[in-house]
Amino acid sequence: MAEIVYPPVILAAKAMFRVLDNRLRVTGTEHIPRTGGAVIACNHVSYLDFIFCGLGADPAKRLVRFMAKKEVFDNKIAGPLMRGMHHIPVDREAGRDSYDEAVRRLRAGEVVGVFPEATISRSFTVKPIKSGAVRMAAEAGVPVVPMALWGTHRLWTKGKPRTLTKRHLPIHIHAGEPFWPTQQDDPEALTEDLRTRMSAILNDLQADYPEKPATEDERWWLPAHLGGTAPTPDEAAILDSRPKGE
């Protein structure tokens, strides 16, 4: 596929982060295969996570094709960019089509990015995850690379105003060791293992994060188990179950 759109988007993102002096730390990139297909499964705390997850694979010189809901592709601004970067639209009415397309891309040697929590985690912990990541990796015969990021939620997350011009913000991304699901494995057990791996990486990133909330009002960006005022996982589940606008 011709890559006319994706490389300039990456350069623009890097330039913006340099201007804002955001302290981007990317580690574990030796775990991302330099060739061949792979699934990157990343946690989800921000509307911007696809940008940073993609940057997490940049040192390996891999372009990540993200699975994203069809509505994003219908947007007049985002749609052309998403199609130009060859991301994969997910129609919830016909989910099998997007799954099959992802498997086809993986077999063709591409890296596919998924957020197996499906929605942003309000608790800033790893929510229960979907089994699609391990199932498509098993079907395509490729590894799953667990990834986590931390700090992106301070720019723009669910229920909080956007602060896209916030300067000097630390953002940490880590790719963990890959594992190889097979079609003989129990997908539910593998999915729980993936969640455990993602959670362990996220816990390490949170523990090593160089900043703490400066004021009581800023404690919102810390999870409850670390003394923050973010909803607990149970409270977040209740909030997620409410109809939109309620």
Secondary structure as GFF3:
##gff-version 3
##sequence-region A 1 246
A	DSSP	alpha_helix	6	20	.	.	.	ID=ss1
A	DSSP	beta_strand	23	27	.	.	.	ID=ss2
A	DSSP	three_ten_helix	29	31	.	.	.	ID=ss3
A	DSSP	beta_strand	38	42	.	.	.	ID=ss4
A	DSSP	alpha_helix	49	56	.	.	.	ID=ss5
A	DSSP	three_ten_helix	58	60	.	.	.	ID=ss6
A	DSSP	beta_strand	64	69	.	.	.	ID=ss7
A	DSSP	alpha_helix	70	74	.	.	.	ID=ss8
A	DSSP	alpha_helix	78	84	.	.	.	ID=ss9
A	DSSP	beta_strand	88	90	.	.	.	ID=ss10
A	DSSP	alpha_helix	95	107	.	.	.	ID=ss11
A	DSSP	beta_strand	111	114	.	.	.	ID=ss12
A	DSSP	alpha_helix	132	140	.	.	.	ID=ss13
A	DSSP	beta_strand	144	150	.	.	.	ID=ss14
A	DSSP	three_ten_helix	152	154	.	.	.	ID=ss15
A	DSSP	beta_strand	170	175	.	.	.	ID=ss16
A	DSSP	alpha_helix	187	208	.	.	.	ID=ss17
A	DSSP	three_ten_helix	216	221	.	.	.	ID=ss18
A	DSSP	three_ten_helix	224	226	.	.	.	ID=ss19
A	DSSP	alpha_helix	233	241	.	.	.	ID=ss20
###
